[in-house]
Amino acid sequence: MSPARFSPSRRARLTALAAVPLIAVTALTAVAQQPASAAPGCSVTYSTPSQWDGGFTAAVAVTNLGDAVNGWTLTWSFGAGQQVQQAWNAQVTQSGSQVTARNVSYNATIPTGGKVEFGFNGSSTGANPSPSAFSLNGTLCTGDVGPTTTTTTTTTTTGNPPVGTLPSSFRWSSSGQLISPKPDSTHANVAVKDPSVVYHNGKYHVFASTYTDGYNLMYTSFTDWSQASSAPHYYLDRSGIGTGYRAAPQVFYFAPQRLWYLVYQTGSNASYSTTSDISNPSSWSTPKNFYANGMPQIIRDNIGNGYWVDFWTVCDTAKCYLFSSDDNGHLYRSETNLAQFPNGFTNTVIAMQDSDRYRLFEASNVYKIAGKDQWLLVHEAIGTDGRRWFRSWTAPSITGPWAALADTESNPFARANNVTFPSGQWTRDISHGEMVRTNVDQTMEISPCRLSYLYQGMDPNAGGDYNRLPWRLGLLTQTNSTC
């Protein structure tokens, strides 16, 4: 398996493509102060649909019970040291415990009986009580829209609170093979690959590519990794996603819309489906494309004899970004406003490139480091020995600049030479995968502590048609965490 053996016919657009459950919902009340003689009256519902060790996602809904509002400011106080980290659909600032949320251009008006919603991610140091009172345009809340049902689910964490930092070199321990093909009468699969994973409501939810005589997507879930091998597989061609080329999934919860997104390849475009219930694999919607005009021109100009693969979505407080690779030494990035997502992706640029195509091949991931103004990029390479491995970089923002972290074969992010296999070395490839994140939402946040990475590997003696290589899934656990 030398790099020269990865011919286009064998690539065939092949690959590409946690601990965060929903939490208690609490109803609170607020009032509205409208301009001049406007009669005040409103209600605020504040909920935390996601919580994890050291952080949370909050959703705020303001219902106007008085005269129409044109321009609004909502204020409240946190009582346990919580801090707002990033927001959407509002401009949110904080001074001490006092928080101020102001409208953005497209939601300044709230008609009588109307409602506006926004959300944010926050940090916490233990307890995370809901605010006890809100004021809208300076007037204390007194309105009420009735009780809100409270639901409680189990929370978990993938490590200690994010007080550590990423090391300059990494060490890992690998599980054995955790997820293998489960053929049935209509899916004679020979491989499971390109995994995406989230931990939500007490379960790991895993999506992956499968291959028979073409690519398909599968879903499985389980409460503990020890159950992964026996968990049933659901083939997503039985959902609205349908049949045809589907590969390289990425799953996340887009908090502003309260929808789960599954991003994947459909051969000539980046596509997505949505659902409100990640645990119901039959509920995914029919595919839609991100790029109305297909492949951006800058990719056409640089792709050479490569393939457009491995789409990765990540958002900050203002924009969402869509990354992709071309198997030809280029990493691309497109962008759209957070409020426009999933529409409007444009301004496609080369985010990173390497004159050696095999050093920047495919399967990029971009993550927010919890508690820090830092982002981590990992990207798959093909080594001088023909084996797959990962390089890494960090940056102060999604748009860079990217500085090398662990990016050489002698000091890799993840490669056979920095991974131990307590149960026996079943692979020499550390290939396409995803971190087990500390948050399920669009920020792709991970703790810097004791990283876990679900990846694809295979029998070192396997060969032949790339698409039919016997990929299986295993889990890396960092053994040199700084936390």
C-alpha positions as CSV (number, residue, x, y, z in Angstrom):
1,M,0.0,0.0,0.0
2,S,2.3,2.7,-1.2
3,P,0.8,6.2,-2.1
4,A,1.3,5.4,-5.8
5,R,-1.2,2.6,-5.5
6,F,-4.1,4.9,-4.6
7,S,-5.3,5.3,-8.2
8,P,-8.5,7.2,-9.2
9,S,-10.3,4.0,-10.1
10,R,-9.7,2.7,-6.6
11,R,-10.6,5.9,-4.8
12,A,-14.1,6.2,-6.5
13,R,-15.1,9.0,-4.3
14,L,-14.8,6.6,-1.4
15,T,-14.5,8.1,2.0
16,A,-15.3,11.2,3.7
17,L,-17.0,11.3,6.0
18,A,-20.3,13.4,23.1
19,A,-21.3,13.5,26.0
20,V,-24.1,15.8,25.6
21,P,-27.7,15.0,26.3
22,L,-30.8,17.2,26.6
23,I,-31.5,18.6,30.0
24,A,-34.2,20.2,32.1
25,V,-36.5,22.8,30.7
26,T,-37.7,25.6,33.1
27,A,-40.4,28.2,32.4
28,L,-39.7,31.8,33.5
29,T,-41.5,35.0,33.0
30,A,-40.6,38.5,31.8
31,V,-42.3,41.7,30.7
32,A,-41.7,43.9,27.7
33,Q,-41.1,47.7,27.6
34,Q,-42.2,49.1,24.2
35,P,-41.3,52.5,23.0
36,A,-43.1,55.6,24.5
37,S,-46.7,54.8,25.2
38,A,-46.6,51.1,24.2
39,A,-48.2,48.8,26.8
40,P,-45.7,46.4,28.4
41,G,-46.2,42.7,28.6
42,C,-44.3,39.6,27.7
43,S,-43.2,36.2,28.7
44,V,-39.7,34.5,28.5
45,T,-39.1,30.8,28.4
46,Y,-35.5,29.8,29.2
47,S,-34.3,26.3,28.8
48,T,-31.0,24.3,28.6
49,P,-31.5,21.7,25.9
50,S,-27.9,20.5,26.3
51,Q,-25.6,20.4,29.4
52,W,-22.3,18.8,30.0
53,D,-19.5,19.0,32.6
54,G,-18.4,22.6,32.5
55,G,-20.9,24.0,30.0
56,F,-24.4,24.2,28.5
57,T,-26.5,25.4,25.6
58,A,-29.3,27.7,26.4
59,A,-32.5,28.5,24.4
60,V,-34.5,31.7,25.1
61,A,-37.9,32.5,23.7
62,V,-39.5,35.9,24.2
63,T,-43.3,36.2,23.6
64,N,-44.7,39.7,23.3
65,L,-48.0,40.1,25.2
66,G,-48.1,43.9,24.7
67,D,-47.9,46.4,21.9
68,A,-45.6,45.8,19.0
69,V,-41.9,46.1,19.8
70,N,-39.4,47.6,17.3
71,G,-36.0,47.0,18.8
72,W,-35.5,45.0,22.0
73,T,-33.0,44.4,24.8
74,L,-33.4,41.5,27.2
75,T,-31.4,41.5,30.4
76,W,-30.9,39.0,33.3
77,S,-28.4,38.0,35.9
78,F,-26.7,34.7,36.4
79,G,-26.5,33.5,39.9
80,A,-23.8,30.8,39.8
81,G,-20.9,32.3,37.8
82,Q,-22.1,31.2,34.4
83,Q,-20.5,32.9,31.4
84,V,-21.9,33.4,27.9
85,Q,-19.4,32.0,25.3
86,Q,-21.2,32.4,22.0
87,A,-24.7,33.3,20.8
88,W,-26.9,33.2,17.7
89,N,-29.9,35.2,16.7
90,A,-29.0,37.9,19.2
91,Q,-26.0,40.1,20.2
92,V,-25.2,38.9,23.8
93,T,-22.7,40.6,26.1
94,Q,-21.9,40.1,29.7
95,S,-20.4,42.2,32.5
96,G,-19.9,40.3,35.8
97,S,-23.1,38.4,36.4
98,Q,-25.3,40.8,34.2
99,V,-26.2,39.6,30.7
100,T,-27.6,41.8,27.9
101,A,-29.1,40.3,24.7
102,R,-30.0,42.7,21.9
103,N,-31.8,42.1,18.7
104,V,-30.0,41.6,15.4
105,S,-31.1,43.3,12.1
106,Y,-33.5,40.6,11.1
107,N,-35.5,40.1,14.3
108,A,-35.8,43.6,15.8
109,T,-39.6,43.7,15.5
110,I,-41.9,41.6,17.7
111,P,-45.6,42.1,16.9
112,T,-48.3,41.7,19.5
113,G,-48.5,38.0,20.2
114,G,-45.3,37.3,18.3
115,K,-42.2,35.5,19.5
116,V,-38.5,35.8,19.0
117,E,-36.0,33.1,19.8
118,F,-32.2,33.1,20.3
119,G,-29.6,30.9,22.0
120,F,-26.1,30.7,23.3
121,N,-23.4,28.4,24.6
122,G,-22.2,29.1,28.1
123,S,-19.7,27.8,30.7
124,S,-20.5,26.8,34.2
125,T,-18.4,25.7,37.2
126,G,-20.9,23.3,38.8
127,A,-24.5,24.2,39.4
128,N,-26.3,25.9,36.5
129,P,-29.6,27.4,37.9
130,S,-31.9,29.2,35.5
131,P,-32.1,33.0,35.9
132,S,-34.8,34.1,38.3
133,A,-36.0,37.2,36.4
134,F,-35.8,39.0,33.1
135,S,-36.3,42.5,31.9
136,L,-37.3,43.6,28.4
137,N,-36.5,47.1,27.3
138,G,-36.0,48.0,31.0
139,T,-39.2,46.7,32.5
140,L,-39.3,43.7,34.8
141,C,-41.1,40.7,33.6
142,T,-44.6,39.9,35.0
143,G,-46.3,38.2,32.0
144,D,-46.9,34.5,31.8
145,V,-47.7,32.1,29.0
146,G,-48.4,29.1,31.2
147,P,-46.2,26.2,32.5
148,T,-43.6,24.4,30.5
149,T,-43.1,20.7,30.8
150,T,-39.9,19.8,32.5
151,T,-37.9,16.8,31.3
152,T,-34.7,15.5,32.9
153,T,-32.2,13.2,31.2
154,T,-28.8,11.8,32.3
155,T,-25.8,13.9,31.6
156,T,-22.3,12.7,31.1
157,T,-18.8,13.9,30.3
158,T,-15.8,12.6,28.3
159,G,-13.3,13.8,30.9
160,N,-12.5,16.4,33.5
161,P,-13.5,20.0,33.1
162,P,-11.4,21.6,30.4
163,V,-8.7,23.1,32.5
164,G,-5.8,21.6,30.6
165,T,-4.2,22.3,27.2
166,L,-3.5,20.3,24.1
167,P,0.0,18.7,24.3
168,S,2.6,19.2,21.6
169,S,2.8,15.5,21.1
170,F,0.1,12.8,21.5
171,R,0.0,9.2,22.8
172,W,-3.0,6.9,22.3
173,S,-4.3,3.5,23.3
174,S,-6.6,1.7,20.8
175,S,-9.5,-0.6,21.4
176,G,-9.8,-3.7,19.3
177,Q,-12.4,-3.8,16.4
178,L,-15.6,-2.4,17.9
179,I,-17.9,-2.1,14.8
180,S,-17.8,-4.4,11.8
181,P,-20.1,-5.0,8.9
182,K,-23.5,-6.6,9.5
183,P,-24.7,-7.8,6.1
184,D,-28.3,-8.6,5.5
185,S,-30.3,-9.9,2.5
186,T,-30.0,-6.5,0.6
187,H,-26.8,-5.1,2.1
188,A,-23.8,-7.5,1.5
189,N,-21.4,-5.0,3.2
190,V,-17.7,-5.6,3.3
191,A,-16.7,-2.4,5.1
192,V,-17.8,0.0,7.8
193,K,-15.9,3.3,7.6
194,D,-15.9,7.1,7.9
195,P,-17.6,7.3,11.3
196,S,-19.3,10.3,12.9
197,V,-20.4,10.0,16.5
198,V,-22.2,12.0,19.2
199,Y,-23.2,11.1,22.8
200,H,-26.8,12.2,23.4
201,N,-29.5,11.2,26.0
202,G,-27.3,8.4,27.5
203,K,-26.4,6.8,24.2
204,Y,-23.6,6.9,21.6
205,H,-25.1,7.5,18.1
206,V,-22.8,6.4,15.3
207,F,-23.2,7.0,11.6
208,A,-20.8,5.5,9.0
209,S,-20.3,4.6,5.4
210,T,-20.8,1.0,4.2
211,Y,-19.8,-0.6,0.9
212,T,-21.4,-3.4,-1.1
213,D,-21.3,-2.6,-4.8
214,G,-21.8,1.1,-3.9
215,Y,-21.8,3.3,-0.9
216,N,-24.6,3.6,1.6
217,L,-24.9,5.0,5.2
218,M,-25.7,3.1,8.4
219,Y,-26.7,4.1,11.9
220,T,-26.2,2.3,15.2
221,S,-26.5,3.2,18.9
222,F,-25.5,1.8,22.3
223,T,-25.1,3.0,25.8
224,D,-21.5,1.7,26.3
225,W,-18.6,0.9,23.9
226,S,-18.7,-2.7,25.2
227,Q,-22.1,-3.0,23.4
228,A,-20.9,-1.6,20.1
229,S,-20.1,-4.9,18.3
230,S,-23.5,-6.4,19.1
231,A,-25.7,-3.3,18.4
232,P,-27.9,-3.6,15.3
233,H,-27.3,-1.6,12.2
234,Y,-30.0,0.4,10.4
235,Y,-29.3,1.2,6.7
236,L,-30.3,4.8,5.9
237,D,-31.4,4.0,2.4
238,R,-34.6,2.9,4.2
239,S,-35.1,6.5,5.4
240,G,-35.8,9.6,3.4
241,I,-32.1,9.7,2.5
242,G,-32.9,7.0,0.0
243,T,-30.7,5.0,-2.4
244,G,-27.8,6.0,-4.5
245,Y,-24.3,7.1,-3.6
246,R,-24.2,8.3,0.0
247,A,-20.9,8.4,1.9
248,A,-18.8,10.1,4.6
249,P,-21.4,11.3,7.2
250,Q,-21.0,14.1,9.8
251,V,-23.8,14.5,12.4
252,F,-24.4,17.4,14.7
253,Y,-27.3,19.4,16.3
254,F,-27.9,22.8,14.9
255,A,-29.1,24.6,18.0
256,P,-30.6,27.7,16.3
257,Q,-33.1,25.5,14.4
258,R,-33.3,22.7,17.0
259,L,-32.6,20.2,14.2
260,W,-30.1,17.4,13.8
261,Y,-28.1,17.6,10.5
262,L,-26.5,14.7,8.7
263,V,-23.9,16.0,6.1
264,Y,-22.6,13.6,3.5
265,Q,-21.3,13.1,0.0
266,T,-23.6,12.3,-2.9
267,G,-21.0,12.1,-5.6
268,S,-21.0,15.6,-7.1
269,N,-22.1,17.8,-4.2
270,A,-22.2,18.2,-0.4
271,S,-25.7,17.2,0.8
272,Y,-27.6,17.1,4.0
273,S,-30.7,15.7,5.7
274,T,-32.4,16.7,8.9
275,T,-34.4,15.3,11.7
276,S,-35.7,16.4,15.1
277,D,-35.1,12.9,16.6
278,I,-31.6,11.5,16.2
279,S,-32.7,8.2,17.8
280,N,-35.2,7.5,15.0
281,P,-33.1,6.7,11.9
282,S,-36.1,6.4,9.7
283,S,-37.0,10.0,10.3
284,W,-34.2,11.6,8.2
285,S,-35.4,13.9,5.4
286,T,-34.6,13.6,1.7
287,P,-31.2,15.0,0.6
288,K,-30.7,18.6,-0.2
289,N,-27.5,20.2,-1.7
290,F,-25.4,22.9,0.0
291,Y,-24.1,24.2,-3.4
292,A,-26.8,25.3,-5.8
293,N,-24.3,25.4,-8.7
294,G,-22.3,22.3,-7.8
295,M,-18.6,22.3,-7.4
296,P,-17.1,25.8,-6.8
297,Q,-14.8,27.0,-9.6
298,I,-11.8,27.3,-7.4
299,I,-12.1,23.5,-6.7
300,R,-12.5,22.7,-10.4
301,D,-9.3,24.7,-11.0
302,N,-7.2,22.8,-8.5
303,I,-8.6,19.3,-8.1
304,G,-6.6,17.8,-10.9
305,N,-7.2,14.0,-10.9
306,G,-8.4,14.0,-7.3
307,Y,-11.9,13.7,-5.9
308,W,-14.1,16.2,-4.0
309,V,-14.7,14.5,-0.7
310,D,-15.2,14.6,3.1
311,F,-17.4,17.6,3.9
312,W,-17.2,19.0,7.5
313,T,-19.4,21.7,9.0
314,V,-18.4,23.9,11.9
315,C,-19.8,27.3,13.2
316,D,-18.6,30.1,15.4
317,T,-20.9,32.9,16.8
318,A,-21.4,34.6,13.4
319,K,-20.8,32.2,10.6
320,C,-20.9,28.5,9.5
321,Y,-18.1,27.0,7.5
322,L,-18.0,24.0,5.2
323,F,-14.7,22.3,4.7
324,S,-13.8,19.8,2.0
325,S,-10.7,18.0,0.5
326,D,-9.8,17.0,-3.0
327,D,-7.2,14.1,-2.6
328,N,-4.8,16.5,-4.3
329,G,-3.2,18.5,-1.5
330,H,-5.9,21.1,-1.0
331,L,-8.3,21.9,1.9
332,Y,-11.2,24.2,0.9
333,R,-13.4,26.3,3.1
334,S,-16.8,28.0,2.2
335,E,-18.9,30.2,4.5
336,T,-22.4,31.4,5.2
337,N,-24.0,33.5,7.9
338,L,-25.2,31.6,10.9
339,A,-28.7,32.9,10.3
340,Q,-28.7,31.7,6.7
341,F,-27.4,28.1,7.3
342,P,-27.8,25.8,5.5
343,N,-28.1,28.2,2.6
344,G,-25.8,30.8,1.1
345,F,-22.4,29.0,1.2
346,T,-20.0,31.1,-0.9
347,N,-16.5,32.6,-0.8
348,T,-14.8,29.3,-1.3
349,V,-11.1,29.6,-0.6
350,I,-8.1,27.3,-0.2
351,A,-7.7,27.1,3.5
352,M,-4.5,25.0,3.4
353,Q,-2.4,23.2,0.7
354,D,0.6,21.0,0.4
355,S,2.7,20.3,-2.7
356,D,2.7,16.7,-1.7
357,R,-0.9,15.5,-2.2
358,Y,-0.4,12.6,0.1
359,R,0.5,14.8,3.1
360,L,-2.9,16.7,2.8
361,F,-5.1,14.0,1.4
362,E,-8.6,14.0,2.9
363,A,-10.9,13.6,6.0
364,S,-10.5,16.9,7.8
365,N,-12.1,17.7,11.2
366,V,-12.2,21.2,12.8
367,Y,-13.1,21.5,16.6
368,K,-13.5,24.3,19.1
369,I,-11.4,23.7,22.2
370,A,-13.6,24.2,25.3
371,G,-12.8,27.2,27.4
372,K,-10.3,28.6,25.0
373,D,-10.1,30.8,22.0
374,Q,-8.6,28.0,20.1
375,W,-9.6,25.7,17.2
376,L,-8.0,22.3,16.3
377,L,-7.7,21.0,12.7
378,V,-6.8,17.4,12.0
379,H,-6.4,16.1,8.5
380,E,-5.6,12.7,7.1
381,A,-2.4,11.9,5.2
382,I,-0.9,8.9,3.5
383,G,2.6,8.2,5.0
384,T,5.8,7.2,3.3
385,D,4.9,3.6,4.2
386,G,1.6,3.9,2.4
387,R,-0.4,3.9,5.7
388,R,-3.0,6.4,6.8
389,W,-2.3,8.8,9.6
390,F,-3.4,12.2,11.0
391,R,-1.6,15.6,11.1
392,S,-2.9,18.5,13.4
393,W,-2.8,22.3,13.6
394,T,-4.3,25.0,15.9
395,A,-5.6,28.5,15.3
396,P,-7.3,31.4,17.1
397,S,-10.3,31.2,14.7
398,I,-11.8,28.9,12.2
399,T,-10.3,30.9,9.4
400,G,-6.8,30.6,10.8
401,P,-3.9,31.2,10.7
402,W,-3.1,27.5,11.3
403,A,0.1,26.7,13.2
404,A,1.5,23.2,13.2
405,L,0.8,21.2,16.4
406,A,1.7,17.6,15.7
407,D,2.1,17.2,12.0
408,T,5.0,15.0,11.1
409,E,5.4,11.2,10.8
410,S,7.8,11.3,13.7
411,N,5.5,13.5,15.8
412,P,2.0,12.8,14.5
413,F,-1.4,13.5,15.9
414,A,-2.3,9.9,15.4
415,R,-0.3,7.2,13.6
416,A,0.6,3.6,14.3
417,N,3.9,4.8,15.9
418,N,2.1,6.7,18.7
419,V,-0.7,4.2,19.3
420,T,-0.5,1.1,21.5
421,F,-2.9,-1.9,21.0
422,P,-3.3,-3.7,24.4
423,S,-5.4,-6.4,22.7
424,G,-3.1,-6.8,19.7
425,Q,-2.4,-4.6,16.7
426,W,-5.2,-5.2,14.3
427,T,-4.4,-2.2,12.0
428,R,-1.5,-0.1,10.9
429,D,-3.8,2.5,9.4
430,I,-5.3,5.3,11.6
431,S,-7.8,6.6,9.1
432,H,-11.0,8.7,8.7
433,G,-12.8,9.3,12.0
434,E,-14.2,11.8,14.5
435,M,-13.7,13.0,18.1
436,V,-16.2,12.1,20.8
437,R,-17.2,15.6,21.5
438,T,-18.3,17.3,24.7
439,N,-21.0,19.2,22.9
440,V,-23.4,17.9,20.1
441,D,-24.0,21.3,18.5
442,Q,-22.6,23.2,15.5
443,T,-19.5,24.5,17.4
444,M,-18.0,21.0,17.3
445,E,-16.6,21.6,20.8
446,I,-14.2,19.2,22.5
447,S,-12.5,19.2,25.9
448,P,-8.7,19.2,25.7
449,C,-8.7,16.5,28.3
450,R,-8.3,12.8,27.5
451,L,-9.4,12.9,23.9
452,S,-11.3,10.0,22.3
453,Y,-11.3,9.4,18.6
454,L,-13.4,6.9,16.7
455,Y,-11.5,5.8,13.6
456,Q,-11.3,3.3,10.8
457,G,-8.6,0.7,10.5
458,M,-8.1,-2.6,8.7
459,D,-6.1,-5.8,8.6
460,P,-2.5,-4.9,7.7
461,N,-2.4,-7.8,5.2
462,A,-5.5,-6.7,3.2
463,G,-5.2,-5.4,-0.3
464,G,-7.0,-5.1,-3.6
465,D,-9.8,-2.7,-4.7
466,Y,-9.8,0.3,-2.3
467,N,-13.6,0.3,-2.0
468,R,-13.6,-3.3,-0.9
469,L,-10.9,-3.1,1.7
470,P,-12.1,-4.5,5.0
471,W,-12.4,-1.3,7.1
472,R,-13.6,-1.6,10.7
473,L,-14.1,0.9,13.5
474,G,-12.0,1.2,16.7
475,L,-11.6,3.8,19.4
476,L,-8.5,5.8,20.3
477,T,-8.1,7.1,23.9
478,Q,-5.5,9.7,24.7
479,T,-3.0,8.4,27.3
480,N,-1.0,11.6,27.8
481,S,-3.7,14.1,28.7
482,T,-2.5,17.3,30.5
483,C,-5.7,17.3,32.7
